[in-house]
């Protein structure tokens, strides 16, 4: 590997456009924002070095052994974020970009394409929320930013064509059509920029000349060329050169290997599409490629489930491909099941907790009616209790593989019914125990409204709620009543105000209430709402028991006693459950 003769940006863009430069599947997708692209071009104009690049010379006889993608040209945050798959005929050598993809993609978009991102405060569904923009530079004045000189800006064509005094937007891509400095003078004369105030005319001339030189003349692309054809070595080089940039996960590398070695499916497209799909289930989740690949390792019963390149040989990847449809179906069912328990991206505190559930469902044959059928009601309750206990005990923190392996072993031997008790017994006394002592139960009752684990505690306390219906996290004593003004008005003694303020958001003052009753309850006094809603004594007593409400006078001034007695009730209930 050695430095090659540098080339101009114009030449690099031509090679990208002609698809001579491609991206190996090990590359992550484009992530730069418009501000980063604008600053890159300002650096080029000022003559700053923009770093070296690492290219990989892939011989034609090896090119079909790997998967490659084209550079993205017209980036759209909603509709066009993924790189298109490159068609490789194996008849020509090609150059793959190992380091410098973000910079080269930015140059390509700026000089050949467009960038569309969602405007703030506009809904995703609104087609006007994603205006198509191109890169422009103002020829009549410098940037107002303290750390840039040239005013580069992504604008729509309409914005650029509006006439403002002291501003002239030049479309940066047009610099590729200028073949010599004489044409720069022609442009300035034709657009009346040579007959304006001298300082502005000089700035316009200098700006266009610098842009022309930076793109068309100066060899700014300094690159190493790697000629090694062995994938393991190339991956090692790739990891090393990318270690200082955006965090590189092994899933990116493993996905690239899968893409190269799957025979009948495109692994990258399949897994990326599937991640997007499961993240749309219910109220939304935040799963990623790491999660799906880890699930593949576990669900396909590989002995070693660690993310190691050595584990992902052709045989391994072909087994994953062979089982992909079954694995996908099990994960999808598991996510739908957990969504039916009321979880979403804000409350599911560990994605890895889904994997043992998916493995269990896979072993059961992934029954299509598992979530709806009464035949599985008790089984669903066992799964839910295991999930809640695992999340609250944070058993998947640290090194999750040490938990996933024994869980898989237990489930593999016991899948007629979810083996909750066997799992509890297996982990009892260890650092990943699923049981709680008194101090840990007290700690559960210290959680507050808005904390991620609060929902799991309430889910444990309300085991029979059907979360396919809408439930709200409700303050039993309405939060709006706890203003200093209202506390004083209600005659709460000054010494107790601090207690009221500290406990208004406590889990001890929270309940899960169906949407419509919660809306009706709103900011009402608790006692008044109970009188209006539960006029029948039996119905009122049923509500009190279901929500662990102590049998005391439920006036606002009695809040301190309410908290103390309800805390005791919740502690007793949790102790019986865990």
Secondary structure, DSSP 8 states (H G I E B T S, - for coil): -EE---B-HHHHHHHHHTT-EEEETTS------HHHHHHHHHHHHTT-----EEEEEE-HHHHTTS-EE----EEETTTB-S--B----SSS-EEEEEE-HHHHHHHHHHHH-EEE---TTS-TT-GGGS--BEEEEEEEEE-SSTT-SEEEEEE-HHHHHS--TT--EEEGGGGGG--SHHHHHHHHHHTT-SSS-HHHHHHHHHHHHHHHIIIIIS--B-EEEE----HHHHHHHHHHHHTTSS---HHHHHHHHHHHH-SSS-HHHHHHHHHHHHTTSTT-----HHHHHHHHHHHTT-S--S--GGG--HHHHHHHHHHHHHHHHHHHHHHHHHHHTT--TTT---TTHHHHHHHHHHHTT--TTTTT-GGGHHHHHHHHHHHHHHHHHTTTSS-THHHHHHHHHHHHH-TTTT-HHHHHHHHTTSTT-S---HHHHHHHTT-BTT-TTHHHHHHHH-TT--TTS-EEEEESS-GGGGSHHHHHHTT--HHHHHHHHHHTTBGGGEEEEEHHHHHHHTT--HHHHHHHH--SHHHHHHHHHHTT--SS---GGGHHHHHHHHHHHHHHHHHHH-
